[in-house]
């Protein structure tokens, strides 16, 4: 039996619906189980764009009143969070430009204005930057000067306690990113502004050897205006690689994150749609992309992710691309446990996306969840 909620969610998670998709939504919206639909929206972090799409095709009045009000509230909260984040990002970008340091904006902070043409539609959890190793001191100084601290946020006392120097050094030795920078926002509903400073686009988990020298990434960039402030970002082919790397990291190494037990978000529509939107917004040379991932020996993470994009948003990536690389579609069912042993999901991708309880139960039966992330 077709899951109407998941079908409509997938269609409405994109920035533009086809005429056929609009008709499908209009003809089937009355069959939606609204509590289930809202749960899917929140889990996949696409409430804002779904709400906007239903508004654009004039269907808001057909949504259950309580659900509609909840979605509207989440939409406004996300818009306010993003407004605060982008204001801070503008300050940082201005300072980076003034000093003459090149910092790349990656992930959600870039994608909202670049792909969705709206600062309020893409949910942000933090601001993500990619820097060169030699720029760590100056970037750290700039962030500190703007009130950002590498520390733990105390919700009760509403303050940030700096972490020890030992912890800072340990993180630097074993991770692809620095300990997160945090700043008190002054807004009780959005108490902190987090900034993640990345040194690589691949995680160091299991030392699997996937990597691209950050210097090469910095040689393949473009500029884009955010609030009349120029920011640097990766050119489209390297941008696809970065988004695929991020998606793969989250999807196959989730046992290394203690937060998974709570969120169960190793694969979510928001990240899949980001890649879909990027591919649709630019002219991708698939031969060039194939040569790049072969050159850097990163076929697995990129093909893994693009297979999933194709399964969710049909025919986004040409089949010839996969044929040349010759990796089985079954790759989308793998992940790695804490010992580095490859495991395989019993559930299908669609079940992992929309049967969240069943996914949790499968992992609960296989592992001691108390050990996740530790």
N, C-alpha and C positions, 0 to 999 in steps of 0.2 A: 504493500500500500504506500502510495506516494506521501511524503511528508511535506504538506503544503507550507508549513512554517519555514522549513529549511529552504525550499525552493524560492519562496518570495524573499527570504533574507538574502540569499545569494544574489538575486537580481538587484535588490535595493541597496546592496553594499557597494555598488559601483557608482561612479560619478554621473554616468549617463545610462539610461535604459533605452533599449530599442523599442520601436513601436509595438512589436509583438510581445515584448516583456511587459510593457505598460498595460496592454490588453489582458495579459495573463493575470497580472496583479489585480486589475479592476474586476475581472470575472471571478476571482477566487478569494478575495480579501474577506468576504463574509464567512468563509469556512475556517478562518484562523482561530486557533485557541490562543487567546491573547496573553495569558500568563506564560505559556510556553514560548511564545514569540518574543516577549520581553526578556525572558531568561536567555534566549539565544543571542539577542542583541547585546545584552550586557556582557555575557561571557566572551563574545567575539569582538567586543569593543567597537561596535559600529552603530551605536544608538543615534549619534548625531547625523550621520549621513543617511541612515534609513529614514529617520524623522523628516529630514529635508526632502528626500525623494518622494515620500508619501504626500508631503505638502505640495510639491511641484505638480503632482498628478491629481491634486485636489481630492485626496482620500482621507484626510485627517478626521473628518466627521464620522467616518465609518469605523474608526478605532474605538475600542472600549474606552469610556470616559476616564476611568482611573488610570488605565495604561497610557492613554494619550497625555494626561497631565504629568505622569511620571517621566515619560520620554521627553516632554517639553522642559521639565525641570533639569533633567540630566543634560539636555542640549545647552541650556543656559549656563549650567555649572561648567561644562566643558569649554564653552565660549569664554567665560570669565577666566578660567585657568589659563587658556591659551593666550588671552590678552596680557596677562601678567607675565607669562613666560616669554612672549615675543618682545615685550618692552625690555625685559632683562637681556634678552639676546641682542637686541639692537645696541644697548649700551656696551656689551662685550665686543660685538663686531666693530663698533666705532673705535674702541680702544685697540683692538688687534690691528686695524687699518692704520691708526695713528702711529703705532710703533713699527709697523711694517712687517708684521708676522703673519704668515699664511696659516690659517686654521680652517679645516674643512667641516662644514655642517653636514651631518648625516642623520638618517632615520627620520622620525616623525617631524621634528622641527623644520626640516627642509621640505618634506613631502606635502604638508598642508598647503602652503602657497604654490609650490611648484607643480603639483599634480592635481590637486582638488580645487585650486583657484579660490580657496576660502580658508581663512585662518581658523574657522570654528568647526570644520567638519572632521578633521583628523584628530583623534584623541592623543594627547601627549601625556606620557608619564614622567618625562624629563627632557632635558636638552642634551643632545649627544654631539660631541665634537671629536674629530680625529686630528691628532697632532704628531709631529716628529718627536722622537725621543729627546733630541737635543733641546727642544723647546719646552720641556717639562718645567724648568725653573721659572721662565718668564711667564708661561701660561698660569702656573700656580700663583705667582705674584699678582698677576692681574686679577685673577679670581678672588684672591684674598683681599685685595684692595677694594673690591666691590662687595665685600661682606660674605663671600662664600668660604665655608670651613669644611675640611675633611673630617667628619665626625658623625656621631650618633645623635639623632634627634630625640629629645625627651618630651613626649606629648604632654605630660602632666605639668612640668615646669616651663614648657615652651622655650627650650633652649637647646643649643647644639654643643655637645661636649667633644672636643677634638680627640682623635684617636692618637695612640702612642706613635712615636717615631719608629719603633720596632715593627708595628703593624703596617705602617706606610711602606717600609722597606720590604717586608715580606710580600705584600701585595704586588709591589713593583717587580719582584723576582719571579713570581709564579702566575701572574695574570696578564691578560691583554689590555687591561685598563687600570687606571689609578683608582684609589678609594674615592667614592662619590663625594663631590662637593655639594654642600647644602647651604641655603640661605633662608633666614626667616623672612616670609613675604609680608607680614603685617595684615594678612587676610585670614580670619579665623577658619574659613571654609577651605582654604588652600594654604595651609600653614607654612609649607616649605617649597622652595624652588630647587630641584635637584639638577646637577650638571654632571654628566658622565664624560670623562676624558679618556678616549680610546687611543691605544698605540698600534693596534692591529685590528683587522676586520674579522679575523678568525680567533676563536678561543684557544687557549693552550691545553685544553682538556685532553687527556690521554696522549698528548704529544703526537697526534696523528700526522703531523707534518704539513697540514694545509696552511699555506701562508702566501702572501704577496708582499714583497718589500714595500714598506710604506712610502719610500721615496718614489717608487714607480707610480703609486697612486697619486702622489702630489704632482707628478709630471703630466697627469691626464685629468685635468680639471676644467671647469667652466665657472663663470660668474653669474650671479642671479641677484636681483634686488628684492630685499625684504624690508618693507617700510622705508623705502628710499635709501637703504643701507646695503652696499654690495656685500655679498657673502660668497665664499668659494664652495663648490661641490664637485663631485666626480662627474666626468663625462658619461653618457648613457651606458656604454658597454661595461665600464668599470663600476658604474652605479648598480647595474643588474648583479654583477658579481658580489658587491658589498651586501645588497639586500638578500641575495641567496645565501651568502655566508651567515648572516644574522639569523635567517629563518632556519637554516640547517642546524646551527648551534643550539637554538632553543628547542628544536624538534627532536634531535637524536641524543642530546646530552641532558635531558630534563631530570634524570635521576641525581644529577649533581646540584640541583637547586632545591633547597628545602621549601621554597615558596610554591613548588608544584603541587604539593599535598593540598594546599588551600585553593590555588587558582585553577589547576588542571589545564593550563593554557599553553601546552607545548606546540600545538597547531591552532591558529585562530584565523578567521577570515580577514581581519584587519591587515595582517602581514601579507597574506596571499594577495589581497586586493591591491596593496601597494605596488607589488611587482607587476600585476596585470595592468594597472594604470600607467606605470612607467613604460611598459612595452607598447601600449596603445598610443602614448603621447609622442613618441619619437620614432624615427626611422632606424630600426635595428638592422645591422648587417650581421646576419646569423653566421655567415662564414667567418667573419672577424671574431665573433664571440666564441665560436668553436675552437678557433686557433689559439685564442687567449687562454681558455681554460685548459687546453691540452698543453700549452707551453708551461703553464704554472702548476700543472698536475693537480688541478682542483675540479676534475670532472665530476666526482661523486657529489660534493655538496651542491653544485650548480644544477646538475641533472636531476638530483633528488628533488630539489625545490621546483624546478620548472615542470617536472612530471605532475607535481601536485597542483601547480597553477593550471595546467591543462585539464586536470580532472575536475576542478571546481569551475573554471571559466573556459568552456570548450574552445578548442582550436586557437588558443592564444599564441602558442609556440608551434611553428611548422614541424611536421613529423620528420622531415629530412634532417633537421638538426639532431634529433635523437638517433636517427638511423646511422649517422656518421660516427657518433660517439659509442654506440652499441653497448649501453648499459641497460639491464633488464628493468622493466617497470616495477618489479617486485621490490626494488630498492626502497620504495616509499614506506615499506613496512618494517624497516630496521630501526633500532636504537641501541644505545650502549649502556650497560649497567655500571655500577661504581667500580667494578673490577676490570672494566674495559672489555668485557665479553659482549659480543654482538648478540642481541636478542631480536625476536620478531613478534610483532603484534599479531594476536589472533583476530582482533577486530579489523574491519576494513577502514579505509580513510574516512569515508562518509560516517561510519559509526563513531570514529574517534572525534569527529567534528560535532556530531549532534546527539550522540548517546553518552553524555558526560558521566553519568553514574556507572554505566557499564564499563567505561574506560577505567575509571577509578578502581572498580572491583577487580578488573583484570590485573592491574598493577599490584593491588593489595594482596591478591592471592600469590603473586610471584615473589614479592619482596617484603622486607621489613621497612615500612615507610618511615619509621623513626630514624632510619639511617640516611634518608634523602638529604643531600646537601651538606653532609658532614664528612 
